[in-house]
Amino acid sequence: MRKNLLIFDSSAAIGRIIAQRCMNAGLTAECCRPAINEMLRRAPFGEYDGILLFTYRADERLLKLVRNAAENGRSVFIGLYTPSAAVRRHFRQAGAEEIFIMPCSVPDICSSILLHLSCGSSAIERIELFLEETGFPRRLSGFHYLAKAAELCINAPHRLWGGMGSIYEETAESFSTSPKLVERAMRNLSSHILENGALTRLTEGRLAEKPTNTELICAVCDMFSRL
C-alpha cells in the first residue's frame, strides 16, 4: 500500500507536527532523519506519493534526488531556509511542486501538502481539508454549506456577482435543507471563525470584522485558488 508523505525532518518542532496534522486529516505520513545519505537510501520513494525536505542550499546531490523523485511521479515539497531566488529557481527547475520559504507556518505547509496529495479527491473534499486546516470547525453545518458554496463559485466565478439567492438554493438542494437555513448557518460559522482566529488566517489579517457570506465565500475561493 502506498503511503502519502515521507518527511525528512524528525524534529518535534517541524517534522513530527506536520506528520501528525497530515494523519489527522487522513493522510499517512512518516518522518526520518534529514541527512542526505538517508535521503539517497530511501530513493526513489516508490511507496510514497510525496516527499517533504528542508534545506539551506541547492546541493547537486539534493537536486538530483528531487529531479528523480519528480520524474517518477512523486510530489516534492521543499522547506527552504534562504530567501535566495536563485536557489528557489534551481529547485523549481528540478521539479519541486511547492517551495516554502522558512519560517513558514505549519498550517500553511500542511494546507498546501494536503491539497496536492488529495488531488484524487473531489474538489469539495479538498476545500473541506483546506477549511479544516485553516481552523474552521467541521462540526458546524455552516462548514459544509460554505464548502459547497465555494465549490460552486470556483467552478463558475460569475455566480458571485449575480446575488447569493441561487447559490443558497443550490447548496440547500445538495443537503436537502432550505436556503434560509444555509444562509443562517453560514453567518453562524462566520461568528465562530472571527472568535477562533481562523478568519485572520484565511484573509491574512485583511479582514478583522465578521464578514458577510459573500465576503466569506470570496475569501475562501481566493485563498483556495492561490494554494
Summary of the structure (lengths in Angstrom):
residues: 227
radius of gyration: 19.4
end to end distance: 27.6
largest distance: 59.1
contacts: 715
relative contact order: 0.10
helix: 58%
strand: 12%
